[in-house]
């Protein structure tokens, strides 16, 4: 049975939603509790912790599996001491990777990393990553750990921020501009090395990954079903997108000249797709939500 450690803070609600959609609903005795349970024999316990700590505790074997940002795996020096099992593309607002960026005030006169002056003051939560970045850049700087509100420290307290961003909107709102991207980071599922080597635990981890990725693969997709006269089939298939190829089956009885067509498609653009399918000859068109897609 697996001991899970999951991220509190900005990723907590997204993690709750993900596990619920995977039929692995997380129960907490109180909304402020750090201990939780999942009604599944493969999971013995769940603990909420700060993402900064998760790679270290998984590496030490205090937990079998953890979920957190890859940026913290790198910052805590755990890239070689935990097993990165899967990339889980979800974050606070989007399903896209986030970026660790170098940002400065709009009126700083800095337009590229090469413009950064020696002795500049840098504020960040990612001290080790920032140190390696500026050493590689060849610019000596003063780096201070930030306990939060990092963007608010420029320009009075710091000249430069190294900060994680999804869209850059918070940086822009604070009159900052991005001059470089250090790395992209996604939420990852990581495992303790010994747990990953244990055959039974590895099976359970693989099951967990299958369910979670199934939910993420299904997001933004719907199942389209329709009837199509065989004479119109080629025209409809030219319009209909598909993950692989559409499923086509013949109709029985009096409608032998028709076939049933099914395909999983992106929901975005469905308002344009349905009229095109109808114009190509499709009828009885149905759009169905899906919760999991297992490749």
C-alpha positions in Angstrom: 0.0 0.0 0.0 1.3 3.4 -0.9 1.9 6.4 1.3 1.1 9.6 -0.8 2.2 13.1 -0.2 0.3 15.8 -2.1 0.9 19.5 -2.6 -0.9 22.0 -0.4 -1.3 25.6 -1.5 -2.0 26.6 -5.1 -2.0 23.1 -6.4 -4.3 21.6 -3.7 -7.7 22.2 -5.3 -6.4 21.1 -8.7 -5.1 17.9 -7.1 -8.4 17.3 -5.3 -10.3 17.7 -8.6 -7.9 15.4 -10.5 -8.2 12.6 -7.9 -11.9 12.9 -7.8 -12.2 12.6 -11.6 -10.0 9.5 -11.4 -12.5 7.9 -8.9 -9.8 8.3 -6.2 -11.7 10.9 -4.1 -9.7 12.3 -1.2 -11.5 12.6 2.1 -10.3 15.0 4.8 -11.8 15.1 8.4 -11.5 18.9 8.3 -10.7 21.4 5.6 -7.7 22.5 7.6 -6.4 18.9 8.2 -3.1 17.8 6.7 -4.0 14.1 6.9 -6.4 12.6 4.4 -7.6 9.2 3.1 -8.5 7.6 -0.2 -11.0 4.7 -0.3 -8.7 2.5 -2.3 -6.8 -0.5 -1.1 -3.7 0.6 -3.0 -3.4 3.8 -0.9 -2.7 3.6 2.8 -2.4 7.2 3.7 -2.3 10.8 2.3 -0.6 13.8 3.6 -0.7 17.4 2.4 2.6 19.2 2.5 4.3 22.2 0.9 5.6 21.5 -2.6 9.1 22.7 -1.6 9.4 19.8 0.9 7.9 16.9 -1.1 10.9 15.9 -3.2 13.1 15.7 -0.1 10.6 13.5 1.9 10.0 11.2 -1.1 13.7 10.9 -1.6 14.2 10.0 2.1 11.5 7.2 1.9 9.0 8.9 4.2 6.5 8.6 1.4 6.3 6.2 -1.6 4.8 8.7 -4.0 4.6 12.5 -4.2 3.1 15.1 -6.6 4.8 18.5 -7.0 6.5 20.8 -9.4 9.6 19.7 -11.2 11.1 23.1 -10.4 11.3 22.0 -6.7 12.8 18.6 -7.6 15.7 20.6 -9.2 15.9 23.3 -6.5 16.1 20.7 -3.7 18.7 18.7 -5.6 16.5 15.6 -5.9 16.6 15.0 -9.7 18.9 11.9 -9.1 17.3 10.7 -5.9 13.7 10.3 -6.9 12.1 8.5 -9.8 10.1 10.9 -12.1 7.3 8.5 -13.1 5.0 10.8 -15.1 4.4 14.4 -16.1 0.9 15.6 -14.9 0.1 18.7 -17.0 -2.0 20.7 -14.5 -1.3 23.8 -12.5 -3.2 26.5 -10.7 -4.9 28.0 -13.7 -4.0 25.9 -16.8 -2.9 22.5 -18.1 0.3 24.0 -19.6 3.8 24.0 -18.2 4.8 27.0 -16.1 8.1 28.9 -16.6 10.8 30.0 -14.2 11.8 33.4 -15.5 14.1 36.3 -15.0 12.2 39.6 -14.7 13.1 43.2 -14.2 11.3 46.6 -14.0 10.0 47.9 -17.3 12.1 51.0 -17.0 15.3 49.2 -15.8 17.0 49.6 -19.2 17.6 45.8 -19.2 16.3 44.1 -22.3 18.3 40.8 -22.2 20.4 38.8 -19.7 23.5 40.4 -21.1 22.4 43.8 -19.9 22.3 42.7 -16.2 25.0 44.5 -14.3 27.4 42.9 -11.8 26.4 43.3 -8.2 22.6 43.4 -9.1 20.3 42.4 -6.3 18.2 39.2 -7.0 15.3 38.0 -5.0 13.8 34.5 -5.5 12.6 31.4 -3.8 14.8 29.4 -6.1 18.2 30.3 -4.7 20.2 27.3 -6.0 18.7 27.5 -9.5 19.4 31.2 -9.7 23.0 30.7 -8.5 23.7 28.2 -11.3 22.0 30.5 -13.8 24.0 33.6 -13.0 27.3 31.6 -12.7 26.7 30.2 -16.2 25.9 33.8 -17.3 29.1 35.0 -15.8 27.6 37.8 -13.9 28.2 38.1 -10.1 25.0 39.0 -8.3 23.7 39.2 -4.7 20.9 36.6 -4.3 18.5 36.8 -1.4 15.8 34.2 -0.5 12.3 35.6 -0.9 9.5 34.5 1.5 6.8 35.7 -0.9 5.5 38.8 -2.6 8.6 38.6 -4.8 7.3 40.9 -7.5 6.7 43.7 -5.0 10.4 44.0 -4.2 11.5 45.5 -7.5 12.9 48.1 -7.8 13.3 49.4 -4.2 14.5 46.2 -2.5 15.8 44.2 -5.5 16.8 44.7 -9.1 15.8 41.3 -10.5 13.3 38.6 -9.7 13.6 34.9 -10.5 10.0 33.8 -10.3 7.6 31.1 -11.5 4.8 32.2 -13.8 2.0 30.7 -15.8 0.9 33.6 -17.9 3.1 36.5 -16.9 0.0 38.5 -15.8 1.2 39.0 -12.2 4.6 40.3 -13.4 2.9 42.7 -15.9 0.6 43.9 -13.2 3.6 44.9 -11.1 5.3 46.7 -14.0 7.8 43.9 -14.7 9.0 42.4 -17.9 10.5 39.0 -18.6 14.0 39.0 -20.1 14.8 35.3 -20.0 13.3 31.9 -19.2 15.5 29.6 -17.1 13.4 26.5 -17.4 9.9 25.1 -17.9 8.3 23.1 -15.2 5.4 20.8 -15.0 3.7 19.0 -12.1 5.2 15.6 -11.8 4.4 12.3 -10.0 7.6 11.2 -8.3 8.4 7.9 -6.5 10.9 6.9 -3.9 13.6 4.8 -5.6 13.2 1.8 -3.3 9.4 1.9 -3.7 9.7 2.0 -7.5 11.9 -1.1 -7.3 9.4 -3.0 -5.2 7.2 -5.1 -7.7 3.9 -4.7 -5.8 4.3 -1.0 -5.1 5.3 -0.4 -8.7 2.1 -2.1 -9.9 0.1 0.2 -7.6 2.1 3.3 -8.8 1.5 2.3 -12.4 -2.3 1.9 -11.7 -2.3 5.4 -10.1 -0.5 6.9 -13.1 -2.9 5.2 -15.6 -6.0 6.7 -13.8 -4.6 10.2 -13.4 -3.2 10.4 -16.9 -6.5 9.1 -18.2 -8.3 12.1 -16.7 -5.8 14.6 -18.0 -5.9 13.1 -21.5 -9.7 13.4 -21.5 -9.7 17.1 -20.5 -10.9 19.3 -23.3 -12.1 16.3 -25.4 -15.6 15.0 -26.2 -17.0 11.9 -27.9 -18.8 12.6 -31.2 -21.3 10.0 -32.5 -23.3 10.2 -35.7 -24.9 8.3 -38.5 -23.6 8.7 -42.0 -24.9 7.4 -45.4 -22.1 5.3 -46.9 -22.2 7.5 -50.0 -21.3 10.5 -47.7 -18.7 8.7 -45.6 -15.6 10.0 -47.3 -16.8 13.6 -47.2 -17.6 13.3 -43.4 -14.2 11.7 -42.6 -12.4 14.5 -44.4 -14.1 16.9 -41.9 -13.9 14.7 -38.7 -10.8 14.9 -36.6 -9.7 11.9 -34.6 -7.2 10.9 -31.9 -6.2 7.9 -34.2 -8.9 6.8 -36.6 -12.7 7.0 -36.2 -14.7 3.9 -35.3 -17.1 2.9 -38.1 -19.7 0.2 -37.9 -22.7 -0.7 -40.1 -26.3 -0.2 -39.0 -28.6 -3.2 -39.1 -32.1 -3.5 -40.4 -33.6 -1.1 -42.8 -30.7 1.3 -42.6 -28.0 -0.9 -44.1 -27.0 2.0 -46.4 -25.9 3.9 -43.3 -23.0 3.5 -40.8 -22.4 4.7 -37.3 -19.2 6.8 -36.8 -17.5 7.6 -33.5 -14.5 9.8 -32.8 -12.9 11.5 -29.8 -12.2 15.2 -30.7 -11.1 18.4 -29.1 -14.0 20.3 -27.6 -12.5 23.7 -28.7 -13.9 24.4 -32.1 -16.8 22.0 -31.7 -19.2 24.9 -32.6 -17.6 25.0 -36.1 -17.2 21.3 -36.5 -20.8 20.3 -36.0 -22.2 22.4 -38.8 -19.5 21.2 -41.1 -20.3 17.6 -40.3 -24.0 18.2 -41.0 -23.2 19.9 -44.3 -21.0 16.9 -45.2 -23.9 14.5 -44.7 -23.8 13.4 -41.0 -27.0 13.1 -39.1 -28.2 12.2 -35.6 -25.1 13.9 -34.3 -24.4 13.4 -30.5 -21.8 15.1 -28.4 -20.9 13.3 -25.2 -18.6 14.3 -22.3 -15.8 11.9 -21.4 -14.0 11.6 -18.1 -11.0 9.4 -19.0 -9.0 8.5 -22.1 -6.6 5.6 -21.7 -4.2 5.5 -24.7 
